[in-house]
């Protein structure tokens, strides 16, 4: 009995080195928790600081644009919309907004008309250099704007398309068509090809096939694509800046030119002009989110 008790004591007895080894996982676990907690806290502090700076600057612009006078006080002395009215009249904002909507709306429609058959071919056909073509459509997303904007501007000036409405529409297609293709491609790939084979076996032409079978099934994708490429083209700046003329500048280029040469203009007027550009962008962004949520609820895509 005593011998068995001694064996048990020897079995469960641990040396100081073994005890130190058992403590190391606890120490490592404690250090990991401290590091993880410090990293999480630092991340949240930086995020809150970033949001505070961005929201603070935005709030300052809004208060300045709607304020009558704002000097050495926490809030403006009063609020008015006179700065918006003055900026609208002085810089002919309505005309620039009209030109912008004309260019962007036309480019959106053309982008959809060209991207739908392209997406159908990419989703249903296998051909040489297919992946190379898909990679080519990705170039406007991966390359810096100036890398293709300067050659395009040079070509447009040489052939007479610069500073014209058709030229600006074509330039926007460089952005709109690839963006629309990559939004519509998953929708097209998810369609059941057996419906198309059945329609063709019943004598449906290519036009009827698109009109009655394919297009109705990808309406959610078309809607999402239209809203998103509209926003993206409305916000296109670099290449438009290079080829736009005095009568064909879009709203964002006009705002940039005014702020760059502001001189002695009142800051409140410049802030109201900046809000004139920010407000449509925010509205279009919320519209995009709303359309996407409605599409997902109704169509499950």
ZINORMO-V444071 format. One record per residue. RES is the residue in one small letter. SS is DSSP state (A for helix, B for strand, O for the rest). PSI is psi in radians with two decimals (NA if undefined). Layout:
BEGIN
{{RES;SS;PSI} {RES;SS;PSI}}
END
This chain:
BEGIN
{{x;O;-0.75} {x;A;-0.61} {x;A;-0.74} {x;A;-0.67} {x;A;-0.67} {x;A;-0.67} {x;A;-0.71} {x;A;-0.71} {x;A;-0.68} {x;A;-0.58} {x;A;-0.76} {x;A;-0.08} {x;O;2.34} {x;O;2.48} {x;O;2.88} {x;A;-0.62} {x;A;-0.70} {x;A;-0.69} {x;A;-0.65} {x;A;-0.66} {x;A;-0.66} {x;A;-0.48} {x;A;-0.46} {x;A;-0.78} {x;A;-0.64} {x;A;-0.71} {x;A;-0.75} {x;A;-0.70} {x;A;-0.71} {x;A;-0.74} {x;A;-0.69} {x;A;-0.71} {x;A;-0.73} {x;A;-0.77} {x;A;-0.77} {x;A;-0.73} {x;A;-0.74} {x;A;-0.70} {x;A;-0.77} {x;A;-0.76} {x;A;-0.77} {x;A;-0.71} {x;A;-0.80} {x;A;-0.66} {x;A;-0.77} {x;A;-0.69} {x;A;-0.81} {x;A;-0.69} {x;A;-0.76} {x;A;-0.83} {x;A;-0.65} {x;A;-0.75} {x;A;-0.82} {x;A;-0.87} {x;A;-0.61} {x;A;-0.78} {x;A;-0.71} {x;A;-0.76} {x;A;-0.66} {x;A;-0.71} {x;A;-0.74} {x;A;-0.82} {x;A;-0.69} {x;A;-0.69} {x;A;-0.59} {x;A;-0.06} {x;B;2.57} {x;O;-0.97} {x;O;2.50} {x;O;1.58} {x;O;2.08} {x;O;0.53} {x;O;2.78} {x;O;-0.66} {x;O;2.76} {x;O;2.73} {x;O;-0.48} {x;O;3.10} {x;B;2.51} {x;O;2.86} {x;O;0.21} {x;A;-0.56} {x;A;-0.65} {x;A;-0.78} {x;A;-0.76} {x;A;-0.76} {x;A;-0.68} {x;A;-0.71} {x;A;-0.79} {x;A;-0.69} {x;O;0.13} {x;O;0.90} {x;A;-0.64} {x;A;-0.71} {x;A;-0.74} {x;A;-0.66} {x;A;-0.68} {x;A;-0.79} {x;A;-0.74} {x;A;-0.82} {x;A;-0.65} {x;A;-0.79} {x;A;-0.86} {x;A;-0.74} {x;A;-0.78} {x;A;-0.76} {x;A;-0.59} {x;A;-0.81} {x;A;-0.80} {x;A;-0.69} {x;A;-0.75} {x;A;-0.73} {x;A;-0.59} {x;A;-0.53} {x;A;-0.52} {x;A;-0.92} {x;A;-0.56} {x;A;-0.75} {x;A;-0.66} {x;A;-0.75} {x;A;-0.75} {x;A;-0.57} {x;A;-0.49} {x;A;-0.24} {x;O;2.54} {x;O;2.22} {x;O;2.81} {x;O;2.52} {x;O;0.48} {x;A;-0.81} {x;A;-0.58} {x;A;-0.67} {x;A;-0.73} {x;A;-0.72} {x;A;-0.61} {x;A;-0.68} {x;A;-0.32} {x;O;-0.19} {x;A;-0.74} {x;A;-0.37} {x;A;-0.50} {x;A;-0.50} {x;O;2.59} {x;O;2.57} {x;A;-0.72} {x;A;-0.41} {x;A;-0.61} {x;A;-0.28} {x;A;-0.74} {x;A;-0.84} {x;A;-0.70} {x;A;-0.75} {x;A;-0.71} {x;A;-0.74} {x;A;-0.75} {x;A;-0.66} {x;A;-0.58} {x;A;-0.49} {x;A;0.04} {x;O;0.27} {x;O;-0.23} {x;O;2.61} {x;O;0.51} {x;O;2.69} {x;A;-0.81} {x;A;-0.66} {x;A;-0.72} {x;A;-0.59} {x;A;-0.77} {x;A;-0.70} {x;A;-0.71} {x;A;-0.46} {x;A;-0.48} {x;A;-0.55} {x;A;-0.75} {x;A;-0.76} {x;A;-0.90} {x;A;-0.71} {x;A;-0.73} {x;A;-0.66} {x;A;-0.77} {x;A;-0.29} {x;A;-0.71} {x;A;-0.41} {x;A;-0.80} {x;A;-0.61} {x;A;-0.76} {x;A;-0.68} {x;A;-0.42} {x;O;-0.15} {x;O;2.57} {x;O;2.02} {x;A;-0.26} {x;A;-0.52} {x;A;-0.68} {x;A;-0.73} {x;A;-0.68} {x;A;-0.73} {x;A;-0.70} {x;A;-0.62} {x;A;-0.41} {x;O;0.11} {x;O;0.23} {x;O;2.37} {x;O;3.01} {x;A;-0.71} {x;A;-0.80} {x;A;-0.62} {x;A;-0.78} {x;A;-0.72} {x;A;-0.70} {x;A;-0.33} {x;A;-0.94} {x;A;-0.96} {x;A;-0.80} {x;A;-0.52} {x;A;-0.38} {x;O;0.32} {x;A;-0.72} {x;A;-0.76} {x;A;-0.67} {x;A;-0.72} {x;A;-0.85} {x;A;-0.74} {x;A;-0.77} {x;A;-0.80} {x;A;-0.75} {x;A;-0.72} {x;A;-0.51} {x;A;-0.81} {x;A;-0.77} {x;A;-0.73} {x;A;-0.56} {x;A;-0.54} {x;O;0.02} {x;O;2.32} {x;O;-0.95} {x;A;-0.94} {x;A;-0.55} {x;A;-0.68} {x;A;-0.60} {x;A;-0.52} {x;A;-0.09} {x;O;2.56} {x;O;-3.08} {x;O;-0.59} {x;O;-0.02} {x;O;0.25} {x;O;2.50} {x;O;3.05} {x;A;-0.75} {x;A;-0.59} {x;A;-0.71} {x;A;-0.77} {x;A;-0.73} {x;A;-0.80} {x;A;-0.67} {x;A;-0.78} {x;A;-0.65} {x;A;-0.67} {x;O;0.68} {x;O;-0.70} {x;O;-2.06} {x;O;0.31} {x;O;2.51} {x;O;2.37} {x;A;-0.60} {x;A;-0.63} {x;A;-0.71} {x;A;-0.67} {x;A;-0.68} {x;A;-0.62} {x;A;-0.69} {x;A;-0.70} {x;A;-0.52} {x;A;-0.55} {x;A;-0.64} {x;A;-0.68} {x;A;-0.86} {x;A;-0.66} {x;A;-0.74} {x;A;-0.73} {x;A;-0.76} {x;A;-0.63} {x;A;-0.78} {x;A;-0.63} {x;A;-0.71} {x;A;-0.79} {x;A;-0.70} {x;A;-0.77} {x;A;-0.71} {x;A;-0.74} {x;A;-0.72} {x;A;-0.73} {x;A;-0.75} {x;A;-0.67} {x;A;-0.70} {x;A;-0.60} {x;A;-0.19} {x;O;0.53} {x;O;NA}}
END
